Amino acid sequence: MIYYFSGTGNSKWVAETIAEKTGDELLKITDALKEGKQIHIDKNSRIGIVFPVYAWNLPIPVAEFIKLLDIDGGAYIYAVCTCGDNVGLTVNILKKRIRLCGGYSVKMPDNYIPAFDVDDAQTALEKVRDASKKLDIICGDINSEKARFDYDKGRFAALKSYAASYLFNKYALSSKPFYTEPSCDGCKLCERSCPTENITVVDGMPFWGDKCVQCLACIHRCPQKAIQYGKFTKKRGRYFFDFTEEEINCKKGR
Ligand SMILES: Cc1cc2nc3c(=O)[nH]c(=O)nc-3n(C[C@H](O)[C@H](O)[C@H](O)COP(=O)(O)O)c2cc1C
């Protein structure tokens, strides 16, 4: 079983790729959370957890999800974190909470537009092609249930995963900076894309509740680019995973 969380589709694609190459089933972490039941993992199971890193740490839904797990010794548990650049100590933090056998980072196109612009199209495609190659190796490990860790901590990992992550969770999760421009046509795609069901469209206008985890699916998916967050997103690009298999594989020599 592969449990995944994703805002703009990177981690969904990674989870789907692993599912295809391992034959394991996929489940959304948000669906498991909605059910809210403890999940017993028996000693013969293989469980993957795939998610984006947020401020070099676990997104809130992932931190909540792992509290539901009741894992027998002997189960093969691995995590794959997607990131725009590096994951800091995310895997180490997860390892302190559950017994991990494998932990990986996979660099994918960046989506954190409140702070940075999106990658240009060529950089984004190169990242996905490199990710596809790394996933071949990761899936080899998973299929042979190998114990291996291969993740990019980056520099100042402890500072980022503790201090910056603390500040992010304290100050950057607010829904208040969201607003829509007049070009919003009330299509409700934001409402449908929000993994935490935090958006309600009333009289053609989206309203954000207090369960925002900053996945930014709403901003990136808006076909009108009508959703903004604070001062800086207006001039920045938008991104969600929509590469075709042909685009990804053409440099892999397949
Ligand atoms: C709130 C937020 C925080 C992020 N923090 C980091 C980070 O600490 N390091 C990093 O390399 N990328 C960071 N990113 C980029 C995402 O981890 C990356 O683009 C990821 O692949 C997005 O996955 P998704 O498309 O499945 O949502 C952040 C993105 C968001 C939305």
The ligand as an ORCA input file, in Angstrom:
! r2SCAN-3c Opt
* xyz 0 1
  C       4.278     25.267      1.847
  C       5.408     24.738      1.044
  C       6.662     24.590      1.609
  C       7.714     24.058      0.854
  N       8.926     23.857      1.461
  C       9.940     23.311      0.757
  C      11.199     23.036      1.385
  O      11.371     23.221      2.573
  N      12.202     22.546      0.623
  C      12.039     22.273     -0.705
  O      12.998     21.859     -1.350
  N      10.834     22.469     -1.312
  C       9.791     22.980     -0.611
  N       8.567     23.178     -1.220
  C       8.372     22.700     -2.610
  C       7.596     21.379     -2.636
  O       8.036     20.505     -1.622
  C       7.730     20.680     -3.999
  O       7.449     21.519     -5.052
  C       6.837     19.431     -3.999
  O       7.281     18.537     -4.983
  C       5.362     19.740     -4.241
  O       4.662     18.528     -4.212
  P       3.148     18.365     -4.646
  O       3.061     18.812     -6.103
  O       2.881     16.916     -4.496
  O       2.318     19.228     -3.787
  C       7.516     23.711     -0.500
  C       6.249     23.871     -1.063
  C       5.197     24.357     -0.312
  C       3.832     24.508     -0.953
*
